[in-house]
Amino acid sequence: MSTATKAAVHTVLVVLGVLVGLAGALVQGALFPGGLLLALLATAALFYGGLRAVGGQAGVMTSGLGWLAAVVAVGFGRGEGDKVFWGGLADLVFVLGGMAVAVMCATYSTLPQQHRGARTLDR
């Protein structure tokens, strides 16, 4: 992969991380039990997709940076008192669960290699 392609992939992963973090923060609060599960599944898909797209831990890191930046920015709120996270159980599960999923995906140091000489049963 060329340097320009790598930079483009990492930029897209950061943007996707921001979008998934914002969407997850809104969905988990609006639709409590199902929304939280949906937000965590989207977060896991983002991190694993970043791992597969880049082929290593750097994909999890770049998508995780975007996700974490969005979640922290939403968590601070505004001076007027408008907040998305109010410190409830679902908020903590979303933030800590997302971090745990990022750590799980980052521990895959290498992707499983497929055996090129193996025969499939479909033939």
N, C-alpha and C positions, 0 to 999 in steps of 0.2 A: 504494500500500500504506500502510495506517495505521501509526502509531508502535507501537501494541500488537502488530500483526501482525509488524512487523519485529523487535521484541524477542523475540517467541515463536519466530520462524524462527531467529534467531541463538542463542537458548538451546538449541533443538533441535540446531543444528549443533555447538555446543560439546559437548553430551552425546554426540552421535554420534561426534565426534572422540575423546572419551575412550574410548568403547566400541571403536571400530576400532583405536585405539592399543594398548589392553590385549589385545584378541583377536589382533592382528597380532604382538605381542610373544610371546604364548604359542604361536601356530601356527607362526611361523617357526622357533622353536627345536625344536619337537616333530617336525615333518615337514620335514626340511631342504630338499631342492630344491623340492618342490612347495609346501610351506608358505610358503617365502619368496616365491615368485611369487604365491601367493594373497594373502598379506599386502600386498604391494606393489600388486596389482590392486585390493584393497579400499581401500587408501589413495588410489589414483588416482581411484577411483569416488567416494569421499567428497569429495575436493577439487573435482573437476569438478562433482559434484552441488551442492556449496555455491556454486560459481560460477553455475550455472544457476538455483538456487533464489532467490538474492538478485539476480542480474543484474549482478554486478560482483565486484571483487576483495575486497570485505568478506566475502563468503561463504567464500572460500578462507582469509581471515585468521582468521575465527572458528572454522571447523572445524580449521584448522591449530593454533590455540592449544590446543584441547582435545586434539588428537592429541599435540602436543609435551609438554604437561603430563603426560599419561599415560605417554609413553615415558620422560621424564626421571624421573618418580616410580618407575617400575618399574626403571629403570637404577641408582638409588641403592641399592636393596636395604634390608635391615634390619641391625641391630646384631649379630644372631646369625650373619650370614654368608649368609643366604638371598638369592639374586639370581636374576633372570631372564636378564639379560645378563651374560655372562662375558667379553666382549671378543673373541669369535671373529669370523671373517670374515662369517658370516651376520648377526650382530648389527649390524656396521658397515654392511653393504649395506642392511639394513632401515632403519636410522636415516638414513644419508646418501641412500639412494634415496627415502625418504619426503620428505625435505627438498627433494630435486631435483624431485620430482613437484609439490610445493607451489609451488615457484618457477615451474615450467613452467605450471601452471594460473593462477598470479597474473599472468603476463605477458600473458594474454589481457585486454587492457584493456577491450574491449567484446565483447559477443557478436555473432556474425554476424547481420546483419539479413536477414530474408527479404523478397523482393520481393512486394508485395501484388498487383501487377498481372500477375505472371507466370502463365501458363496451365500447368496440369499436363498430362501426356500421358495421364492416366487417363480423361479425359472421353470 
